Amino acid sequence: MNGDDQSAGDPPLPAPRAAAQAHAASERGPRPQLLLALFATGVLAFNFPLLMVWDADVSVFGLPLLPVALFAIWAGLIAALAVASERRPKASPPILPLREGAPQLQTQQPPAEAP
């Protein structure tokens, strides 16, 4: 027997637990809709008509406005992506049916009041 084999006393991993772990792994990370929205925002922000808004004879701390605006938009998109990536949805694990023969949870009933 090598290290990958299960010992004789260990039961195999039940299918519901494996399915729950696979479901939990697929729920990590940002939602695809959010990533698509950030991408579309970046495309629009770096597109020609909106960039012309920042092309003015104004300086910010001695720097032209257009490069400062480009850097600020770029940094804002990176910050939004970082925030979106850190927030993972708090989805509850899926409710799976019990296997036949699995032990049932016993709930305690409060004692009946005496008359």
RARAWO-V535614 format. One line per field, one symbol per residue. ss: DSSP state (H for helix, E for strand, - for the rest). psi: psi as a letter, one per 30 degrees, with the letter a starting at -180 (. if undefined). burial: b if it has 24 or more other ideal C-beta (glycine too) atoms within 12 Angstrom, else e. A space follows every 10 residues. Layout:
BEGIN
ss=???
psi=???
burial=???
END
This chain:
BEGIN
ss=---------- ----HHHHHH HHHHHH---- -HHHHHHHHH HHHHH--HHH HHHH----EE --EEHHHHHH HHHHHHHHHH HHHHHH---- ---------- ---------- -----
psi=kafflklefk llkkeeeeee eeeeefflll keeeeeeeee eeeeegleef ffefilikkj hgkkeeeeee eeeeeeeeee eeeeffjkki kllkjklklk fkkkkkkkkk kkkk.
burial=eeeeeeeeee eeeeeeeeee eeeeeeeeee eeeeeeebee eeeebeeeee eeebeeeeee eeeeeeeebe eebeeebeee eeebeeeeee eeeeeeeeee eeeeeeeeee eeeee
END
